[in-house]
Structure formats: C-alpha cells, structure tokens
C-alpha cells in the first residue's frame, strides 16, 4: 500500500509541475513540488495516475490553485 501511495504522490507532483512549467523543467524544484502537491490532490486526484489527465486538470483549475503553487511556476 505504501508503494502505491508513493507512486500516486509522485505522479501528482510530476503532473502539477508539468502543468505549470516548460517541457525541460518538468521535474521542478523541491519548492514547486511542495507548493503544488496539495492542489494536485485537491483538484485532480480522480485523474491519477494519468499524467496527461492530471496535467489537463491542473491547467483547467489554474484559477483555483493556491497562490504558492501559482507563484512557484516558472516565469
């Protein structure tokens, strides 16, 4: 069960970062992962483990994302 949860968390973090970053920056910084993980679970957990679906969900919910997640997105 722990391995499944870790995989889901990793997928959500990766998807959140892909949604808010340039292609070469997909893994993001620890700060970005920290800032966006909660939003990924809050708004897009139904789409896990599909990275493309979580990415689309994060983009669709951009206006709802926390200020910290929005601020951590690359400029």
QUIQUI-V175595 format. One record per pair of residues at least 6 apart in sequence whose C-alpha atoms are under 8 Angstrom apart, sorted by sequence separation. I is the first residue (numbers start at 1). J is the second residue. D is the distance in whole Angstrom. If there is no record, write none. Layout:
I_J_D + I_J_D
This chain:
47_53_6 + 48_54_6 + 18_25_8 + 21_28_8 + 47_54_5 + 58_65_8 + 17_25_8 + 18_26_5 + 62_70_8 + 17_26_6 + 18_27_7 + 45_54_8 + 17_27_6 + 44_54_6 + 47_57_8 + 17_28_6 + 14_26_7 + 14_27_6 + 44_57_6 + 40_54_8 + 43_57_7 + 44_58_7 + 17_32_7 + 43_58_7 + 17_33_7 + 16_33_8 + 40_58_7 + 43_61_7 + 14_33_8 + 17_36_7 + 13_33_6 + 16_36_6 + 16_37_7 + 13_36_7 + 13_37_5 + 16_40_6 + 12_37_7 + 15_40_8 + 39_65_6 + 13_40_7 + 39_66_7 + 9_37_8 + 12_40_6 + 12_41_7 + 36_65_8 + 36_66_8 + 39_69_8 + 35_66_8 + 36_68_8 + 12_45_8 + 35_68_5 + 36_69_5 + 35_69_5 + 12_48_7 + 15_51_5 + 19_55_5 + 11_48_7 + 12_49_7 + 14_51_8 + 15_52_7 + 18_55_6 + 19_56_7 + 32_69_7 + 35_72_7 + 11_49_6 + 16_54_7 + 11_50_8 + 12_51_7 + 15_54_6 + 16_55_6 + 19_58_6 + 20_59_8 + 8_48_7 + 11_51_7 + 15_55_5 + 19_59_6 + 32_72_5 + 8_49_6 + 31_72_7 + 32_73_7 + 12_54_7 + 16_58_6 + 15_58_8 + 20_70_8 + 21_73_6 + 22_74_7 + 20_73_5 + 21_74_6 + 20_74_7 + 17_73_8
